[in-house]
């Protein structure tokens, strides 16, 4: 092969390479050009396929369906009972709903009430009255009168406290004060551990 022919071939290859380089450069630097993620080496994350929610298998027969129904109802009752004890408004009875009733519960639960001892004292009085001994029967009657007086005085105190706090915190309430008094007194007659909803405040706490 002649030297002239080799020189011309080399010049043609160089020209072709330069042309390709210029075209690529023009493509890369073209105004408004945005390189793709593939060119930048960025991998597009794949979308996670969300599976369908797994449902309980359909009952095979009527007995199985009844069993599932009883289990579901039992779970719902337990949830409602726990919610009621915790004071969840969704599960409370109509008599326990509302911020005014919640305040009354806190006012009663923050102190000891004579009514919480009334039931225990009444049992003692009932037993003492059945004993055919005049002294025991007299003591039972005195205890009964003392309990009744203590509950009466305590109920008056509870009612006054409820009246003051409700008028101060809920001046525009539509709740009847008499209904709130009765609600507080009846809660005060119940043992603290047996109260529903359960107390949220400790004894002696400021409400």
C-alpha positions as CSV (number, residue, x, y, z in Angstrom):
1,X,0.0,0.0,0.0
2,X,1.4,3.4,-0.9
3,X,2.2,6.0,1.7
4,X,-0.2,8.4,0.0
5,X,-3.1,6.0,0.3
6,X,-2.4,5.4,4.0
7,X,-2.3,9.1,4.7
8,X,-5.6,9.7,3.0
9,X,-7.2,6.8,5.0
10,X,-5.9,8.2,8.2
11,X,-7.3,11.7,7.4
12,X,-10.7,10.2,6.6
13,X,-10.9,8.4,9.9
14,X,-9.8,11.5,11.8
15,X,-12.4,13.6,10.0
16,X,-15.2,11.0,10.8
17,X,-14.2,10.9,14.5
18,X,-14.2,14.7,14.7
19,X,-17.6,14.9,13.1
20,X,-19.1,12.4,15.5
21,X,-17.5,14.2,18.5
22,X,-18.9,17.5,17.2
23,X,-22.4,16.0,16.8
24,X,-22.4,14.5,20.3
25,X,-21.1,17.8,21.7
26,X,-23.8,19.7,19.9
27,X,-26.4,17.2,21.3
28,X,-25.1,17.5,24.8
29,X,-24.8,21.3,24.9
30,X,-28.0,22.0,22.9
31,X,-30.0,24.7,24.7
32,X,-32.9,23.3,26.8
33,X,-31.6,19.7,26.6
34,X,-32.2,17.6,29.8
35,X,-30.2,14.4,30.2
36,X,-32.2,11.3,31.1
37,X,-31.8,9.5,34.4
38,X,-30.2,6.6,32.5
39,X,-27.5,8.9,31.1
40,X,-26.9,10.3,34.6
41,X,-26.7,6.9,36.1
42,X,-29.8,7.3,38.3
43,X,-31.9,4.2,38.7
44,X,-35.7,4.8,38.9
45,X,-37.1,3.0,41.9
46,X,-39.7,0.5,41.1
47,X,-43.2,1.0,42.5
48,X,-44.1,-1.4,45.3
49,X,-47.0,-3.6,44.4
50,X,-49.5,-3.4,47.1
51,X,-51.3,-6.6,47.7
52,X,-54.9,-7.0,48.5
53,X,-56.1,-7.0,52.0
54,X,-56.3,-10.5,53.4
55,X,-59.8,-11.2,54.5
56,X,-61.0,-13.8,56.9
57,X,-61.9,-17.0,55.1
58,X,-65.6,-17.4,54.4
59,X,-67.3,-19.7,56.9
60,X,-67.8,-23.2,55.6
61,X,-71.2,-23.7,57.2
62,X,-73.8,-22.1,59.4
63,X,-72.1,-23.3,62.6
64,X,-68.8,-21.7,61.6
65,X,-70.5,-18.4,60.6
66,X,-72.3,-18.3,64.0
67,X,-69.0,-18.9,65.8
68,X,-67.3,-16.1,63.9
69,X,-70.2,-13.8,64.7
70,X,-70.0,-14.6,68.4
71,X,-66.2,-13.9,68.5
72,X,-66.7,-10.6,66.7
73,X,-69.4,-9.5,69.1
74,X,-67.3,-10.6,72.0
75,X,-64.4,-8.5,70.8
76,X,-66.7,-5.5,70.2
77,X,-68.2,-5.8,73.7
78,X,-64.7,-6.0,75.3
79,X,-63.6,-2.9,73.3
80,X,-66.7,-1.0,74.3
81,X,-66.3,-2.0,78.0
82,X,-62.7,-0.9,78.0
83,X,-63.5,2.3,76.2
84,X,-66.3,3.1,78.8
85,X,-64.0,2.4,81.7
86,X,-61.3,4.7,80.2
87,X,-63.8,7.5,79.6
88,X,-63.8,7.3,75.8
89,X,-66.7,9.5,74.6
90,X,-67.4,7.0,71.8
91,X,-68.4,4.3,74.2
92,X,-69.9,6.3,77.1
93,X,-73.6,6.2,78.0
94,X,-75.6,9.3,77.4
95,X,-75.6,10.1,81.2
96,X,-71.7,10.2,81.2
97,X,-71.1,12.3,78.0
98,X,-70.1,15.9,77.8
99,X,-67.4,18.1,79.4
100,X,-69.7,19.1,82.3
101,X,-70.1,15.4,83.3
102,X,-66.4,14.9,83.1
103,X,-65.8,17.8,85.4
104,X,-68.3,16.5,87.9
105,X,-66.6,13.1,87.9
106,X,-63.2,14.8,88.6
107,X,-64.6,16.9,91.4
108,X,-66.1,13.9,93.1
109,X,-63.1,11.6,92.5
110,X,-60.6,14.2,93.8
111,X,-61.7,13.8,97.4
112,X,-63.0,11.1,99.8
113,X,-66.8,11.0,100.1
114,X,-68.9,9.8,103.0
115,X,-71.2,8.1,100.5
116,X,-68.4,5.6,99.5
117,X,-68.7,4.2,103.1
118,X,-72.4,4.2,103.1
119,X,-72.9,0.8,101.5
120,X,-70.4,-0.9,103.8
121,X,-72.1,0.8,106.8
122,X,-75.5,-0.3,105.6
123,X,-74.4,-3.9,105.5
124,X,-73.2,-3.6,109.1
125,X,-76.4,-2.0,110.2
126,X,-78.4,-4.7,108.5
127,X,-76.5,-7.5,110.3
128,X,-76.7,-5.6,113.7
129,X,-80.4,-5.1,113.4
130,X,-81.0,-8.8,112.9
131,X,-79.3,-9.7,116.2
132,X,-81.8,-9.9,119.0
133,X,-79.7,-7.9,121.5
134,X,-81.0,-4.4,122.4
135,X,-77.6,-2.9,122.7
136,X,-76.4,-4.1,119.3
137,X,-79.7,-2.9,117.7
138,X,-79.3,0.5,119.3
139,X,-75.7,0.8,118.1
140,X,-76.9,-0.2,114.6
141,X,-79.6,2.5,114.6
142,X,-77.1,5.1,115.8
143,X,-74.6,4.1,113.1
144,X,-77.4,4.3,110.5
145,X,-78.4,7.8,111.6
146,X,-74.8,8.9,111.6
147,X,-74.2,7.5,108.1
148,X,-77.4,9.2,106.8
149,X,-76.4,12.5,108.3
150,X,-72.8,12.3,106.9
151,X,-74.1,11.5,103.4
152,X,-76.6,14.4,103.6
153,X,-73.9,16.9,104.6
154,X,-71.5,15.5,102.0
155,X,-74.1,15.7,99.3
156,X,-74.7,19.3,100.0
157,X,-71.0,20.0,99.9
158,X,-70.7,18.2,96.6
159,X,-73.6,20.1,95.1
160,X,-72.2,23.5,96.1
161,X,-68.8,22.6,94.7
162,X,-70.4,21.4,91.4
163,X,-72.5,24.6,91.2
164,X,-69.4,26.9,91.6
165,X,-67.2,25.1,89.2
166,X,-69.8,24.6,86.5
167,X,-70.9,28.3,86.5
168,X,-67.2,29.3,86.4
169,X,-66.0,27.0,83.6
170,X,-69.2,26.5,81.6
171,X,-71.3,29.7,82.0
172,X,-73.3,28.9,78.8
173,X,-74.0,25.3,79.5
174,X,-77.4,23.8,78.7
175,X,-77.0,21.1,81.4
176,X,-79.4,21.3,84.3
177,X,-77.7,21.8,87.6
178,X,-80.1,19.5,89.4
179,X,-79.2,16.7,87.0
180,X,-75.5,17.4,87.6
181,X,-76.0,17.4,91.4
182,X,-77.7,14.0,91.3
183,X,-75.0,12.6,89.0
184,X,-72.3,13.7,91.3
185,X,-74.0,12.5,94.5
186,X,-74.7,9.0,93.0
187,X,-71.1,8.8,91.9
188,X,-70.0,9.7,95.4
189,X,-72.2,6.8,96.8
190,X,-70.2,4.3,94.7
191,X,-66.9,2.7,95.9
192,X,-64.0,4.4,94.1
193,X,-62.8,1.2,92.5
194,X,-66.2,0.4,91.2
195,X,-66.8,3.8,89.5
196,X,-67.4,3.8,85.7
197,X,-65.7,5.6,84.0
198,X,-62.8,5.0,86.3
199,X,-61.3,8.0,88.1
200,X,-58.8,10.0,86.2
201,X,-57.5,12.1,89.1
202,X,-55.9,11.1,92.3
203,X,-57.3,11.8,95.8
204,X,-56.4,15.3,96.9
205,X,-55.7,16.5,93.4
206,X,-56.6,20.1,92.3
207,X,-59.4,20.2,89.7
